[in-house]
């Protein structure tokens, strides 16, 4: 009996020892597949051990953070506790998300704004807020007048807030403070008085929720999603009404529901073990864009918060807009449809303002207390530049908008080792002063254009952590090197641009196709032979098909060549 | 390094236990000593040399003192040894505070302030200084012989389970265990259960409640705050409604208990895994019917230290006058308040506790006896709760401001749904704080803590402990992992 009791203790103790080491084993071997955590967070780099940083304690702090982010079973452990906290207490550890009743999620600032507690956090008195709002509206008026001089329209767009549309699902019990300032109402009123064109979406959404056959806001997302198409439709119609620009019309068909296991973005960020109940129904709107010879696509500069991202998710942006710039919180500039990323303060802001047909300041209701992230003051200041600078900038924009001229300038900048803006400025001066242009009549062939575009996209992507994360994920999924994945994705994108006619070049005569294909075949073979993974794969296929290795290799190269010839991809790198 | 950290739980502890138990018994003390120095060096690398040097010096001084035959020499060496321990404690812990006050006085009298570079407090100094004092005095009083090996003495002082936050282990309590102890499998398992229990107290109760407390009071150390941050805390306190104020101070009362008792449980558990029997540090302090009883149940090893090494040397209760007796009592509590931190709020806290102890002896105890057990428990608890204001808020003016908010009677409706996690945790904390008021509770507690388990009980305890350990790891990491929803593209 005593022995049996002892055995139990040995077994339990042995189990304990194994269990304590399990996280380390999992970290080393990854023997159990775990679901990665979602959301944006800055990973801690592994610190270097030196006597100095160890003595100061900075090494310990860093290594502790690093190890805390990199131990086995971290993901399920976090999901497990998050699920407990969410299921039992309706709480979350995700920044900015407040869970409401019945599985609804809200943005916490929007909740505070609804209850009237957001403004007091940032202003000593309500009058301070009103003073700021009055000044901002005054600046809007000034900006509107300045932009009008160049035929540019300015307008404001107040995106809707979920708490105002679904207050019954809010988590708190306290009633809205009766004397609290309603930021949206105040700005709405002031902009109306000042004659600033604007749209306020919340009221419309409030009316819509009782008649719509679908949820205006997704239950488990704090942003607007599919219903945003109605907002954008209103926005573009309104923009059109300002100066009869001829913006293509958006036709919204029926909103259809569908079922998917995919979670909404904000729900994913909660990192729970199980999906929130009743969230599987999603909706999509059937969108068509009407465009003919009378329509014109505008260039639009959007300045505001994250509510803009659904524009590209739910609408075919390229069919409506000629070009787009998004200044996210007036801090990061995403330029063009491929979202070249810069810091707003580092770009030529005057050029961006003058290049637009419309400048739209937009933000969700709860963000209006901080209007406009410094944009209005800066824009007014930029536009107060001298006439000569304005003329020069307009000329630079004209060159930039001429696709062939622009690429010629890029080549020139690359040859001279100068910044593209410097070259554009020189060329604009040449035009204004009637001097010989830097652009010559040398034809620019496809290979040059593709090379520049490829390099530009690659540079841009490599700077973006989010894009690189996606590429890394794809590389893992496809079991391919990261660089190969990146290259093939960029190639695909460039092909798309060529198909859409966004890249302009001169046609080069291909004189000896057979010799080119032969050279290409050799190039592929060399590249493959230097990649052990591909060699192993071909070896395996050769064995499976009972063919000699070289025959298999030749057959695969032929297949690739044929495919690429058909799609035209083969000549991309010509 | 703290016990409730990933580095300790997932790396240090497994590796230490593996190496410790794989090594022959004769070398285990060296493994433990090495691990302890590593443990300390990790958290306070700049002070590890000071710890080692002072420990070595004290070891040889005490050895010399023990061998000395002349009483004067013996007394002198004892004095030097204590002066080193207490001197270091005073210099590091009270140096800044003393200089601040001297300069304040100089300022009032329009004199130039003295130049002083602020010094950092070596982690755990309050505990290891006291342990070296017990070693010196126990040897001086011939309670125990001094240790023969330097490594054994260093182990006694630096042993990582109790190095940072106690329990304060008197030399006489552990002298024999250093060289002769046995770590049975049952001890290792019981030690693990106790460790996990402490981890749960710390992570699942104290930390959850502490989050709310910090929202109101700010960080626990006000030294690091700027004037603007202090002003922000002051404005927050001034704007508090009485409901939130009472919830916060009750929350802190539970937080400090579960935090400290949790740490002690972890230390005792770790010790037991290695075969040590550390003294208990808490005995359900919130069920005390008087303040005196509370102090017999709260931080017991510290109370014992103060009694043996301060109260008795002052004469204890065997003094000529009643006044002197009360002064001794009050003075001991004043000192114990100051031991908790070098700031005036701790002096006030200690003075208040001393005052209540004296009141206890004079009339409060009798009054409580008349009230009956349950009312007296809650009356005593209320005194503890109120005096905690001076413990948590490191500025007397802010403490006073907070007390005024408590008694402003500006109550707002309480909504459980506003913060259910906090309120449920507080209810759990309250339940376990007063659990042993009932006989059943006491019985359950004794069965869990102090009895040997049979096979079935071991299996149940093991499964619960593993689940709780995993749960704590989840809580520890989930609360530290707060991703942002924005900035994604």
Interface residues (C-beta under 8 A of the other chain):
Chain A: X4 X5 X6 X8 X9 X10 X12 X13 X15 X16 X17 X19 X20 X21 X23 X24 X37 X38 X39 X40 X41 X54 X55 X57 X60 X63 X64 X67 X68 X71 X74 X77 X78 X80 X81 X82 X84 X85 X88 X89 X90 X91 X93 X94 X95 X96 X97 X171 X172 X173 X174 X222 X265 X266 X269 X271 X306 X309 X334 X339 X464 X466 X467
Chain B: X1 X5 X6 X7 X10 X11 X13 X14 X17 X18 X42 X43 X44 X45 X46 X185 X186 X188 X189 X192 X415 X417 X418 X420 X421 X424 X454 X455 X458 X459 X462 X466 X470 X471 X473 X474 X475 X477 X478 X479 X480 X481 X482 X483 X484 X485 X486 X487 X488 X489
